[in-house]
Each structure stands twice: as structure tokens, then as C-alpha cells.
Amino acid sequence: MRKTDKKIDKKLRQALTEVCEIALENITGFKWLTHFANYNYFPGSLSIICVFETNTALSKARSIQEDNYLYRLVKEKLGSVGIEIQNVRQHVSFDTEEDCKMENGGKWHERFR
């Protein structure tokens, strides 16, 4: 990883840690998030996955538009550290621990391949 990539990664982790902490406090069923990026094509390659405990929790969050709250929060926090993304919906997706357990035996590294 180049020095500039490390700087971007540090800012990215800082912003996403804030998103995660806020979501844990405010969104029922939200558990954690992770990200992937190819820094040669950043920020276009950025992928953020927000993980909920169950499909029911994710459905409920979507029904009361907490997914939109997460989109806004991600865009705001990334912007606060100088990372601008145009269409946040292209970079943020949702998953559940329940689906990973059923489809991949709880092995996230297999699910994210």
C-alpha cells in the first residue's frame, strides 16, 4: 500500500467508525459494517456493507427508512474527512448475519469473495 493509500485508508476508517458507532446507538438490529476498496480506483471502487442481525431487523429498518439515514450518514461522514462520493447508493449495500449463517455457515470471508 502506498503512503497516499494509507492516508486515505486512515480517513476512511475514521469516518466509518463514526458511522458504525452512531448506527449501533440509533438503529435497532444494526450490528457492524465493513468496507473494501481498490485504492488505484478510489473512490469509485469503494464498497461498504452494513450488516444487520436478522432479515426481519433489516426489513424493519428499511420500512422506516433507516437505510436512507445510513446512506446520508455515510455520505456526511466521508465528506467530513474529504472523501466525496457522488451516488452513495452505489457504494453502500446491506446484508444480515442470518443470511450469512444460512448461506455460508457464518463464514464472512467466503461470503465476501
C-alpha positions in Angstrom: 0.0 0.0 0.0 1.4 3.4 -1.0 1.7 6.2 1.5 -1.2 8.1 0.0 -3.3 5.0 0.1 -2.6 4.6 3.8 -3.7 8.2 4.4 -6.9 7.6 2.6 -7.5 4.3 4.4 -6.9 6.0 7.8 -9.5 8.8 7.0 -11.9 6.2 5.6 -11.7 4.0 8.8 -12.1 7.1 11.0 -15.3 8.1 9.1 -16.8 4.6 9.0 -16.0 4.0 12.7 -18.2 7.1 13.5 -20.9 5.8 11.2 -20.8 2.4 13.0 -20.9 3.9 16.5 -23.9 6.2 15.6 -25.8 3.3 13.9 -25.2 1.0 16.8 -26.8 3.6 19.1 -29.7 4.6 16.9 -30.7 1.7 14.6 -32.3 -1.4 16.1 -30.7 -4.6 14.7 -27.7 -3.0 13.2 -24.5 -4.9 14.2 -21.5 -3.8 12.2 -20.1 -2.6 8.9 -17.1 -3.3 6.8 -15.6 -1.9 3.6 -13.5 -2.9 0.6 -11.6 -0.7 -1.8 -9.1 -0.8 -4.6 -7.1 2.4 -4.0 -6.0 2.5 -7.6 -9.6 3.3 -8.5 -10.7 5.1 -5.3 -13.3 6.3 -4.5 -15.2 4.6 -7.4 -14.1 1.1 -6.1 -15.4 1.8 -2.5 -17.9 -0.8 -1.2 -19.4 -0.5 2.2 -21.5 -3.3 3.7 -23.8 -2.6 6.6 -24.7 -5.8 8.5 -27.9 -6.3 10.5 -28.6 -9.2 12.9 -31.6 -10.6 11.1 -33.6 -10.2 7.9 -36.5 -9.0 10.0 -34.4 -6.3 11.5 -33.2 -5.2 8.1 -36.7 -5.2 6.7 -38.0 -3.1 9.6 -35.1 -0.7 9.2 -35.9 -0.3 5.5 -39.7 0.1 6.3 -39.0 3.1 8.5 -36.3 4.5 6.1 -33.3 3.9 8.3 -31.5 2.7 5.2 -31.8 6.2 3.9 -30.5 7.5 7.2 -27.4 5.2 6.8 -26.9 6.5 3.2 -26.9 10.1 4.4 -24.7 9.3 7.4 -22.1 7.6 5.3 -22.0 10.4 2.8 -21.8 13.0 5.5 -19.0 11.3 7.5 -17.0 10.5 4.4 -17.4 14.1 3.3 -16.2 15.3 6.7 -12.8 13.7 6.0 -12.6 14.8 2.4 -13.8 11.7 0.7 -16.6 12.7 -1.7 -18.8 10.1 -3.4 -21.4 11.0 -5.9 -24.1 8.3 -5.6 -23.8 6.8 -2.1 -26.3 4.0 -3.0 -23.8 2.6 -5.5 -21.3 2.2 -2.7 -23.4 1.0 0.3 -25.2 -2.4 0.5 -26.9 -4.3 3.2 -26.6 -7.9 4.5 -27.5 -9.9 7.6 -25.8 -12.3 9.9 -28.8 -14.5 9.4 -28.2 -14.8 5.7 -24.5 -15.4 6.1 -25.2 -18.2 8.6 -27.8 -19.9 6.3 -25.9 -19.4 3.0 -22.2 -19.5 4.1 -22.2 -21.2 7.5 -21.4 -17.9 9.2 -18.1 -17.6 7.3 -18.0 -14.0 6.2 -14.6 -14.4 4.4 -16.4 -16.8 2.0 -19.4 -14.5 1.6 -17.2 -11.5 0.7 -15.2 -13.3 -2.0 
